[in-house]
């Protein structure tokens, strides 16, 4: 009987080892489980020749995006990747977070770079979900099989297997093994409530029990699904490569998550709510079989303003109080943008590059003082391909990488930027040529040129101008509308005008738009006017010009206050005086015009002038014709100039056409922002 029980026990143990995939590694000492990195007490440790050493996670997000292409759309030169990797390591970064698979050339460059470094750069490899399929209403469960296939292909690729095929990147027989520099894997994306509700309704509220992960009875079906995906990844890497790396899942919006967790921590239960609008990563637990480590990832994009530091600090305290697992801020950032919401008492809004730099350092230092396990700057480079909710309806989306839209705040979050040209409103005019002169008389001339970011004007006098002079540049952009006068200011034009660029002597400079062509007003009233077109108050030739407005914070329901918060609107057409040359000691990246001795130099972003895609010379069509924003191509802009002194007209230069030129490949000059230098000091001082 004892012999029988012993045999049964041995068979049970053998069966358990086979089921849990550990038998293979027990049979061969060389195939024992390898754990390059592990987590203990909120600290990452690196296994260095059998000794565990603390590892400091100072991170940077990186994609392959350049002006003129979306990420992974074009192969970048290995030399460019090597340049970036050198700059990033010199910055003090230890880990690169890749939101998704990068082109093979990048991994080859990383291997080449690391083989020459005593301290290599490590990878936190992201495996992104199909956001388009989710946006189209597909259930998360329906994405399981293709996502698991993607996970396996990604792991194989990192270990030197075949480079996986994707819509953006072709299948390649070439391979490169970067697994020695792999820190771990990052799954998922920042989950929005709209991504979760349908999947939660369709899913089963059954806790998941796996080899490495399980979920609590309070877990949602989505949380169980995500635990299963992480289980699949760890199991596959263990089965095929005998290794466990760190793993993380990206959580929901940080503010929505904290609101939910703090509310239900206070209530002590999930209550009657059956549909979670957030992913609670606390509900995903690890078994003893996971020896590497699991942590939660969140994105942190604070609102710029006087109270930003306190806001970030309190948010980090709340994260610590509501999480039982280690937390990493996988993205933190703040763009240097002309049009963006910020909490300030200043009249002029926007964030210049100096403000961005100081804010990023403040965020990093606040993170270091908290209990988060590590953090990643959101963007290495600026991203011309990005769109934002503030401008998504107003541009041609698949053409966005081909021009620099200064109204889209998400394009300017990086430390490595791309200037559309080397021309700036500054204290020099030697970059202007005789061929740029459009209209002139004996006293003054108006020169015009353009680049991938906007339209430039140079008003130059042959003699010293009056001190109180103001300039009114009239622009005929669309043939569908426009006014031949602006009686409020006593202006008359040679042709119907859509925009007026006013450089004011009293620091009240701005671009005005004829009311009929005002995008903001149309968007605000579109739905009601489509139902009642008889209530349209604007006409195509009306003599009314308005400041150009843009909504920068939408109307939102505040669950804590149980009321709606009004939207915030900014004057996007307001023009700031200053020196826009990055090499100048008084550089201000937000500057639109510069007053020099006998001249004024001005730059107006394309988006201000209702261009949907300047690279193909396309502007907005008549809004009220189809109650939508569509585009059509133009060949020229009519430009005239009126100069006034003490509210009386001094002179008028008749309008003349400025011919537009399209482009297929943008030109640009890369440079490092101030944020690079200041963050370098902060990173290397630790």
C-alpha positions in Angstrom: 0.0 0.0 0.0 2.9 2.4 0.9 4.5 1.6 -2.4 1.3 2.3 -4.3 0.8 5.7 -2.5 4.4 6.6 -3.2 4.0 5.8 -6.9 0.8 7.8 -7.0 2.5 10.8 -5.3 5.4 10.7 -7.7 3.0 10.5 -10.7 1.0 13.5 -9.3 4.2 15.5 -8.9 5.4 14.6 -12.4 2.0 15.5 -13.8 2.0 18.9 -11.9 5.5 19.7 -13.3 4.4 18.8 -16.8 1.2 20.9 -16.5 3.1 23.9 -15.1 5.8 23.5 -17.8 8.6 23.2 -15.2 9.6 19.6 -15.8 11.8 20.5 -18.8 13.9 22.9 -16.8 14.4 20.6 -13.9 15.8 18.0 -16.3 18.6 20.3 -17.4 20.5 22.6 -15.0 21.5 24.8 -18.0 17.8 25.5 -18.6 17.0 26.6 -15.1 14.8 29.6 -14.8 16.6 32.9 -15.5 15.5 36.1 -13.8 17.5 39.1 -15.1 15.4 41.6 -13.1 13.2 41.3 -10.1 11.2 43.5 -7.7 11.4 43.5 -3.9 10.0 46.2 -1.6 9.3 48.8 -4.3 12.8 48.4 -5.7 14.0 46.8 -9.0 17.0 44.6 -8.7 19.3 43.4 -11.5 20.9 40.0 -11.4 24.6 40.7 -12.0 26.5 37.4 -12.1 24.3 36.0 -9.4 24.3 39.1 -7.2 21.2 41.3 -6.9 22.0 45.0 -7.4 19.5 47.9 -7.2 18.5 49.2 -10.6 17.4 52.8 -11.0 14.7 53.1 -13.7 15.1 56.5 -15.4 13.1 56.1 -18.5 12.4 57.6 -21.9 9.6 56.7 -24.4 10.8 56.4 -28.0 9.1 55.9 -31.4 10.4 56.0 -34.9 8.3 59.0 -35.9 9.9 61.8 -38.0 8.3 64.7 -39.9 6.8 63.3 -43.1 5.8 59.9 -41.7 3.9 58.0 -39.1 5.7 55.7 -36.6 7.2 52.7 -38.4 6.0 54.0 -41.8 9.5 54.5 -43.0 12.8 52.9 -42.1 15.1 55.4 -40.4 18.9 55.2 -40.9 20.8 53.2 -38.3 23.1 56.2 -37.9 20.1 58.4 -36.8 19.1 55.8 -34.2 22.7 55.6 -33.0 22.7 59.4 -32.6 19.5 59.3 -30.6 20.7 56.5 -28.4 23.9 58.4 -27.7 22.0 61.5 -26.7 19.5 59.6 -24.6 22.2 57.8 -22.7 24.2 61.0 -22.1 20.9 62.4 -20.8 21.1 59.9 -17.9 18.4 57.5 -19.1 18.7 53.8 -18.2 15.6 52.3 -19.8 13.8 52.9 -23.1 10.1 52.3 -23.2 8.9 51.3 -26.7 5.1 51.7 -27.0 5.1 48.9 -29.7 7.4 47.0 -32.1 10.0 49.2 -33.6 11.6 48.7 -37.1 14.3 46.1 -37.2 16.9 48.8 -37.9 16.3 50.1 -34.4 17.1 46.8 -32.7 20.2 46.4 -34.8 21.3 49.9 -33.8 20.6 49.2 -30.1 22.7 46.0 -30.3 25.5 47.9 -32.0 25.3 50.7 -29.4 25.1 48.5 -26.3 28.0 46.3 -27.4 30.3 49.3 -27.1 28.9 50.6 -23.7 29.9 49.6 -20.2 26.4 50.6 -19.1 23.8 49.6 -21.7 20.4 51.0 -22.4 17.6 48.5 -21.4 14.2 48.0 -23.0 10.7 48.0 -21.6 9.0 46.6 -24.7 5.5 47.7 -25.2 2.9 45.5 -27.0 0.1 47.8 -28.0 -3.6 46.8 -28.4 -5.5 47.5 -31.6 -7.0 50.8 -30.7 -8.7 51.2 -34.0 -10.6 47.9 -33.5 -11.6 49.0 -30.0 -12.8 52.4 -31.3 -14.9 50.6 -33.9 -16.7 48.8 -31.1 -15.0 45.4 -31.1 -15.1 43.5 -27.9 -11.8 42.9 -26.1 -12.4 39.2 -26.0 -12.5 39.2 -29.8 -9.0 40.7 -29.9 -7.6 38.0 -27.6 -6.3 35.6 -30.3 -4.6 38.2 -32.5 -3.1 39.9 -29.5 -1.7 36.6 -28.0 -0.2 35.9 -31.5 1.4 39.3 -31.4 2.8 38.7 -27.9 4.4 35.5 -29.0 5.8 37.0 -32.2 7.2 39.9 -30.2 9.0 37.7 -27.7 10.5 35.5 -30.5 11.7 38.6 -32.3 13.4 40.0 -29.2 15.2 36.7 -28.7 16.5 36.7 -32.3 13.6 35.0 -34.0 11.9 36.1 -37.2 10.8 39.7 -37.3 7.0 39.6 -37.2 4.9 41.0 -40.0 2.4 43.8 -39.3 0.4 46.3 -41.3 3.1 48.9 -40.9 6.2 46.7 -41.2 6.9 43.8 -43.6 8.0 40.3 -42.6 11.7 40.0 -42.5 14.0 36.9 -42.4 16.6 39.0 -40.6 16.8 38.9 -36.9 18.7 40.3 -33.9 18.8 39.1 -30.3 18.4 42.0 -27.9 17.1 39.8 -25.0 20.3 40.5 -22.9 19.0 44.1 -22.8 15.4 43.4 -22.0 14.0 44.7 -18.7 10.4 43.6 -19.3 7.2 43.9 -21.1 4.4 46.6 -21.1 1.0 45.5 -22.2 -2.1 47.4 -23.1 -2.8 51.1 -23.3 -4.5 53.8 -21.2 -7.9 52.3 -21.0 -10.8 54.7 -21.5 -14.3 54.0 -20.1 -15.7 53.7 -23.6 -13.2 50.9 -24.3 -14.3 49.0 -21.2 -18.1 49.3 -20.9 -19.1 47.2 -23.8 -16.5 44.5 -23.0 -17.6 44.5 -19.4 -21.2 44.0 -20.4 -20.3 41.1 -22.8 -17.8 39.4 -20.5 -18.3 36.9 -17.7 -17.6 37.9 -14.1 -15.5 34.8 -13.4 -12.2 35.2 -11.6 -9.2 34.1 -13.5 -6.9 31.5 -12.0 -3.6 31.0 -13.9 -0.1 29.7 -13.3 1.4 33.2 -12.7 -1.7 35.5 -12.2 -5.1 35.3 -10.7 -7.8 37.8 -10.0 -9.9 38.5 -6.9 -13.7 38.0 -6.6 -14.0 41.8 -7.0 -12.3 41.8 -10.4 -14.2 42.8 -13.6 -14.2 40.6 -16.6 -11.8 43.0 -18.3 -9.3 42.6 -15.4 -9.6 38.8 -15.6 -8.9 39.1 -19.3 -5.8 41.2 -18.8 -4.5 38.8 -16.1 -4.9 36.0 -18.6 -2.9 37.9 -21.2 0.0 38.5 -18.8 -0.2 34.8 -17.9 0.1 33.8 -21.5 3.2 36.1 -22.0 5.1 34.8 -18.9 4.2 31.2 -19.7 5.4 31.6 -23.4 8.7 33.2 -22.5 9.3 30.5 -19.8 8.4 27.6 -22.1 10.6 28.8 -25.0 13.4 30.7 -23.4 13.5 29.7 -19.7 13.3 33.3 -18.6 11.0 35.6 -16.7 11.2 39.3 -17.2 9.3 42.0 -15.4 5.8 42.7 -16.7 3.4 45.6 -16.4 -0.1 46.5 -17.5 -1.0 50.1 -18.4 -4.0 51.3 -16.3 -6.8 53.6 -17.0 -6.7 57.4 -16.8 -4.9 58.2 -13.6 -7.5 60.8 -12.3 -10.4 58.5 -13.1 -8.7 55.6 -11.5 -7.9 57.5 -8.3 -11.5 58.9 -8.1 -12.8 55.3 -8.3 -10.4 53.7 -5.9 -10.6 56.4 -3.3 -14.4 56.4 -3.5 -14.7 52.6 -3.1 -11.9 52.4 -0.5 -14.0 54.9 1.6 -17.2 52.8 1.0 -15.3 49.6 1.6 -16.9 47.7 -1.2 -17.7 47.8 -4.9 -21.3 48.4 -4.0 -24.1 48.0 -6.5 -22.0 49.1 -9.4 -21.8 46.2 -11.8 -19.9 47.9 -14.6 -16.4 49.3 -13.9 -15.4 52.3 -16.0 -11.7 51.8 -15.1 -9.2 49.0 -14.8 -8.2 48.3 -11.2 -4.8 46.7 -11.4 -5.0 45.8 -7.7 -7.5 43.1 -8.6 -4.8 41.3 -10.5 -2.6 39.2 -8.2 0.5 37.1 -8.7 1.3 33.6 -7.6 4.6 32.4 -6.2 5.5 31.1 -9.7 6.1 34.7 -10.8 9.6 35.4 -9.5 10.4 38.4 -11.6 7.8 41.0 -10.8 4.6 42.8 -11.7 3.8 46.5 -11.5 1.1 49.0 -12.5 1.8 51.7 -15.1 0.1 55.0 -15.4 0.4 58.2 -17.5 0.8 61.5 -15.8 0.0 64.7 -17.7 -0.6 67.5 -15.2 -2.2 70.8 -15.9 0.3 73.6 -16.1 -0.2 76.3 -13.5 0.8 77.7 -10.1 -0.6 74.7 -8.3 1.0 72.0 -10.5 3.6 70.8 -8.1 1.1 70.3 -5.2 -1.3 68.6 -7.7 1.3 66.1 -8.8 2.5 65.4 -5.2 -1.1 64.8 -3.9 -1.8 62.5 -6.9 1.3 60.4 -6.1 0.3 60.1 -2.4 -3.1 59.0 -3.6 -1.5 56.4 -5.8 0.5 55.0 -2.9 -2.5 54.9 -0.6 -4.7 53.0 -3.2 -2.2 50.5 -4.6 -0.9 47.2 -3.1 1.5 46.7 -6.0 4.5 48.8 -7.2 3.6 51.7 -9.5 5.6 53.2 -12.4 4.7 56.4 -14.2 5.2 55.1 -17.8 4.6 58.5 -19.3 4.9 62.0 -17.9 5.1 65.1 -19.9 4.1 68.6 -20.8 4.3 70.1 -24.3 5.7 73.4 -25.3 2.5 74.5 -27.1 0.9 77.7 -28.2 -2.7 76.6 -27.6 -3.2 74.4 -24.5 -5.2 74.6 -21.3 -3.3 75.8 -18.3 -4.4 77.2 -14.9 -3.0 80.6 -14.6 -3.9 84.2 -13.9 -2.0 85.4 -17.0 -3.9 86.8 -19.9 -1.6 85.2 -22.5 -1.7 81.4 -22.4 0.5 78.7 -23.9 3.6 77.0 -22.6 7.0 78.0 -23.9 10.1 75.8 -24.0 11.6 77.3 -20.9 8.4 76.7 -19.0 8.2 73.1 -20.3 11.8 72.4 -19.2 11.3 73.7 -15.7 8.0 71.8 -15.4 9.5 68.5 -16.5 12.3 68.8 -13.9 9.8 69.6 -11.2 7.7 66.6 -12.1 10.7 64.3 -12.1 12.0 65.6 -8.8 8.5 65.2 -7.3 8.4 61.6 -8.6 11.8 60.9 -7.1 10.5 62.0 -3.7 7.5 59.7 -3.9 7.3 55.9 -3.7 6.9 55.3 -7.4 9.4 52.7 -8.6 10.4 54.6 -11.8 9.3 57.0 -14.4 9.5 57.7 -18.2 9.5 61.0 -20.0 6.6 60.8 -22.5 8.4 61.6 -25.7 12.0 61.8 -26.9 11.1 63.7 -30.1 8.3 66.0 -31.1 5.6 64.3 -33.2 4.2 66.0 -36.2 2.0 63.0 -36.9 0.0 63.5 -33.7 -3.5 65.0 -33.5 -5.5 66.2 -30.6 -9.2 66.5 -29.8 -8.9 70.3 -30.2 -8.0 70.1 -33.9 -8.9 66.6 -35.1 -11.9 67.7 -37.1 -10.0 70.6 -38.7 -7.2 68.7 -40.5 -6.7 65.9 -43.0 -5.6 63.2 -40.6 -3.5 61.1 -43.0 -1.6 64.3 -44.0 -0.8 65.4 -40.5 2.9 64.3 -40.5 3.7 66.6 -43.4 3.3 69.9 -41.7 3.8 71.4 -38.2 0.5 72.3 -36.7 1.2 74.7 -33.9 -2.4 74.5 -32.7 -2.1 70.8 -31.9 -0.5 70.6 -28.5 0.3 66.9 -28.6 2.9 67.5 -31.3 5.4 69.3 -29.1 6.0 67.1 -26.0 9.5 66.0 -26.9 13.0 67.1 -25.9 14.3 66.7 -29.5 12.3 69.0 -31.8 12.1 69.7 -35.5 12.1 73.4 -36.6 10.3 73.8 -40.0 13.0 76.1 -41.2 15.8 78.3 -39.9 13.7 81.5 -40.3 12.3 83.0 -37.2 10.8 86.4 -36.1 14.0 87.7 -34.6 16.6 90.5 -34.7 17.9 89.5 -38.1 16.5 90.0 -41.6 19.4 88.6 -43.7 17.4 85.5 -44.4 15.0 87.5 -46.5 15.6 87.9 -50.3 14.5 90.4 -52.9 12.4 87.7 -54.5 10.3 87.6 -51.3 9.0 91.1 -51.8 5.3 91.0 -52.7 4.1 94.6 -52.6 5.8 97.9 -52.0 5.8 101.7 -52.4 8.4 104.4 -51.9 8.2 104.1 -48.1 7.6 100.5 -47.2 7.6 97.0 -48.6 5.9 93.8 -47.6 7.7 90.5 -48.1 6.1 87.1 -47.8 7.4 83.5 -47.6 6.3 80.3 -46.0 7.4 76.9 -44.7 6.0 73.8 -43.2 4.7 75.6 -40.1 3.3 78.8 -41.4 3.3 82.1 -43.3 6.0 84.7 -42.7 5.7 88.5 -43.3 8.4 91.1 -43.2 7.2 94.8 -43.2 10.3 96.9 -43.8 10.6 100.7 -43.9 13.0 102.7 -46.0 13.0 105.3 -43.2 12.2 105.3 -39.4 8.5 104.6 -38.9 6.2 106.5 -36.5 6.3 105.1 -32.9 2.6 104.5 -32.7 2.1 102.8 -36.0 -0.1 99.7 -36.3 -0.3 97.2 -39.2 -3.3 95.5 -40.7 -2.4 92.7 -43.2 -5.5 91.5 -45.0 -5.7 87.9 -46.3 -8.1 86.6 -48.9 -7.8 82.8 -48.3 -11.1 81.3 -49.5 -13.2 82.4 -52.5 -16.4 81.3 -50.8 -16.6 84.2 -48.4 -15.0 87.4 -47.2 -15.7 91.1 -46.5 -14.5 94.1 -48.6 -14.4 96.3 -45.5 -14.0 96.4 -41.7 -15.9 99.5 -40.8 -15.2 99.2 -37.1 -11.5 100.0 -37.8 -12.2 102.2 -40.9 -10.6 99.6 -43.3 -11.4 99.0 -46.9 -10.0 96.1 -49.0 -9.4 95.4 -52.7 -11.0 92.0 -52.5 -13.2 90.0 -50.0 -11.0 89.3 -46.9 -11.2 86.4 -44.5 -8.4 87.2 -42.0 -6.7 90.3 -40.7 -3.3 90.2 -39.0 -3.2 93.2 -36.7 0.2 94.2 -35.2 -0.8 96.7 -32.6 1.3 99.4 -31.0 -0.2 98.6 -27.5 0.8 94.9 -27.3 -2.7 93.8 -28.3 -1.7 92.1 -31.5 -3.9 89.3 -32.9 -5.4 87.6 -36.0 -9.0 88.4 -36.6 -11.3 86.2 -38.7 -14.4 87.1 -40.6 -17.3 85.8 -38.5 -18.6 83.5 -41.3 -15.3 81.7 -41.5 -14.8 81.4 -37.7 -14.4 77.6 -37.0 -15.1 77.9 -33.3 -18.5 79.6 -33.8 -19.5 77.1 -36.4 -18.6 74.1 -34.2 -20.5 75.5 -31.3 -23.7 76.0 -33.2 -23.5 73.2 -35.8 -26.0 70.8 -34.4 -28.7 73.3 -33.6 -28.3 75.1 -37.0 -28.4 71.9 -38.9 -31.9 71.3 -37.4 -32.9 75.0 -37.8 -30.9 76.5 -40.7 -33.3 79.4 -40.7 -31.6 80.6 -37.5 -28.2 81.1 -39.1 -27.1 84.6 -38.2 -24.0 84.8 -40.4 -23.6 85.6 -44.1 -20.7 85.1 -46.4 -20.0 88.8 -47.0 -20.7 90.2 -43.5 -18.6 93.0 -42.2 -17.7 91.4 -38.8 -14.3 90.2 -37.7 -13.7 88.4 -34.4 -10.8 87.1 -32.4 -10.0 83.5 -33.2 -11.1 81.2 -30.4 -10.5 77.5 -29.6 -11.9 75.3 -26.9 -9.0 73.9 -24.9 -11.0 72.2 -22.1 -14.3 70.5 -22.9 -17.5 70.6 -20.8 -17.2 67.8 -18.3 -19.3 66.2 -15.6 -17.7 66.3 -12.2 -18.8 63.2 -10.2 -17.5 64.7 -7.0 -19.4 67.9 -7.3 -22.2 66.3 -9.2 -22.4 69.0 -11.8 -21.1 70.0 -15.2 -18.0 72.1 -15.5 -18.1 74.8 -18.2 -15.6 74.5 -21.1 -12.5 76.7 -21.3 -11.9 78.8 -24.4 -8.6 80.3 -25.4 -7.9 83.1 -28.0 -5.8 81.0 -30.4 -5.2 84.0 -32.7 -3.5 86.2 -30.0 0.0 87.1 -31.1 3.0 87.4 -28.7 5.9 89.7 -29.3 9.4 88.3 -28.8 12.4 86.7 -30.3 11.6 83.2 -31.7 15.2 82.3 -32.6 16.4 79.4 -30.4 20.0 80.7 -30.4 19.0 84.1 -29.0 19.5 84.7 -25.3 15.9 86.2 -25.1 14.4 83.2 -27.0 10.7 82.7 -26.6 9.3 79.7 -28.5 5.8 81.2 -28.4 6.8 84.5 -30.1 4.8 85.4 -33.2 6.4 88.7 -34.2 9.5 90.8 -33.6 9.8 94.6 -33.8 13.3 95.6 -35.0 14.8 98.8 -36.2 12.6 99.8 -39.1 10.9 96.5 -39.5 8.4 94.0 -38.1 8.8 90.2 -38.8 5.7 88.0 -38.3 4.9 84.3 -38.4 1.3 83.0 -38.5 0.7 79.3 -38.1 -1.2 77.6 -40.9 -3.9 76.3 -38.6 -4.9 79.8 -37.6 -5.8 80.5 -41.3 -8.1 77.4 -41.6 -5.6 75.2 -43.5 -6.6 71.6 -43.4 -3.3 70.6 -45.1 -0.9 73.2 -46.3 1.4 70.5 -47.9 -1.4 70.1 -50.6 -2.7 73.7 -50.2 -6.0 72.6 -48.9 -8.2 74.9 -46.8 -11.6 74.6 -45.1 -14.7 74.7 -47.4 -17.8 76.7 -46.6 -19.0 75.4 -43.2 -22.6 76.2 -43.7 -23.0 74.5 -47.1 -22.8 71.0 -45.8 -22.7 71.7 -42.0 -19.3 70.1 -41.7 -15.6 70.7 -42.2 -14.4 69.6 -45.6 -11.5 70.9 -47.7 -10.5 72.0 -51.1 -7.4 73.2 -52.8 -6.4 76.8 -53.5 -3.4 78.1 -55.4 -2.8 81.5 -53.9 -3.6 83.9 -51.0 -4.5 87.5 -51.6 -2.4 89.7 -49.4 -2.7 93.5 -48.8 -1.4 95.9 -46.2 -2.8 98.9 -44.4 -0.7 101.0 -42.1 -2.4 103.3 -39.5 -1.1 105.9 -37.1 -3.3 107.4 -34.3 -6.4 105.6 -35.7 -6.0 107.2 -39.1 -4.8 105.5 -42.3 -1.3 106.4 -43.4 -1.1 104.2 -46.4 -2.6 101.2 -48.1 -0.7 98.7 -50.3 -3.1 97.0 -52.7 -3.6 93.3 -52.4 -1.6 90.9 -54.6 -1.6 87.1 -54.9 1.0 85.1 -53.0 1.4 81.8 -54.8 1.3 78.7 -52.7 3.6 75.7 -53.2 2.8 72.1 -52.2 5.4 69.6 -51.0 5.7 65.9 -50.8 8.5 65.7 -48.2 8.9 68.3 -45.5 12.2 70.0 -44.7 13.2 70.5 -41.1 16.1 71.2 -38.8 16.5 69.1 -35.6 17.6 70.6 -32.3 17.6 69.9 -28.6 15.2 71.9 -26.4 16.2 73.4 -23.1 14.4 70.5 -21.4 17.2 68.2 -22.5 19.9 70.2 -20.6 17.8 70.7 -17.4 16.6 67.1 -17.2 20.2 65.9 -17.8 21.3 67.9 -14.7 18.4 66.3 -12.7 19.0 62.7 -14.0 22.8 62.7 -13.5 22.6 64.3 -10.0 20.9 61.3 -8.6 
